[in-house]
Amino acid sequence: MRLMLSLPVLVVVLAMVLEDPVDALSDIDFSRDLKKFGSALEEKVRTAIDHIKQSDIPRKTRVWFSETYSKVKEKFKTTFF
């Protein structure tokens, strides 16, 4: 049983030791690309949030909820009292 468990570990260790140095360099490029993607995504999200803040959507939503609440409140008053 021990041999069956140690063989996969041995294979993984050998793969890591025999790893090509070019693969190590590709990890560096991947890291740089990931950082570039993250900063681009951050900029797009900031732009979208700024656009939402400058638009009338929050004000219109607030007005709609207020009007709907007032209508429901008035309907309850006329119906139950």
N, C-alpha and C positions, 0 to 999 in steps of 0.2 A: 504494500500500500504506500509506503514511504517513497518507493522508487517511482510509482505512478504520479505522485504529487511533485516530486523533485524534477522530473523530466521537463515539464512545461517551464518551470523556473529556469532551468539550465538553458533551454532554447531561447528564452527571452534575454537572459544575460549574454549569451553568445551573439544574439542579434544586435544588442547594444554595443558590444565590444567591436564587432565587425562592421559597425555602421560607417557608411561612407562620409568623409568630411564635407562633401558637397551638401549633404542633407542638413548638416549643422548650419551652413550658410543660408540655406533656404528658410530655416526657422527664423533667422534674423530678418529676412525680407518679409516673412509673414507677420512678424511683430510690427514692423514699420507700416505695412499695409493695413494692419488692424488699427493702429493708432490713427492713420490717415482717415480710415473709414469712420472711426469714432468721432474725430473732430468735425468731419463733414456732416455726420448725422446730428451732432450737437448744434452746429450752425443752422441746419434746416429746422430743427425743433425750436430753437430760439426765434427764428424768423416767423414760424407759424404761430407761436405764442404771442409775439408782438403784433402780428396781423389780427389775431383774435381780440387782443386788448384794445386795438384801435377801431375795431368794427362796432356796429350797433347790436350785435347778437346778444351780449350780456344785458344791455338795457332793455331790449325788446323782450327777452325772456322774463326778466324781472317784472315788466309791465304786464305781460300776459298772465303770469302767476298771480299777480295782485288783482287783476280784473276777474280772473276765474274764481279766486278765493272770495272776492266780494259778491259775485253772482251766487255762489253756493251758499254763502252766509245769508244773503237776502232770501234765497229760496227756502232755507230752513226756517227763517223768521216768519215768512208768510204761511208756510205749511204747518208748522207745529205750534205757533204762538198766536 
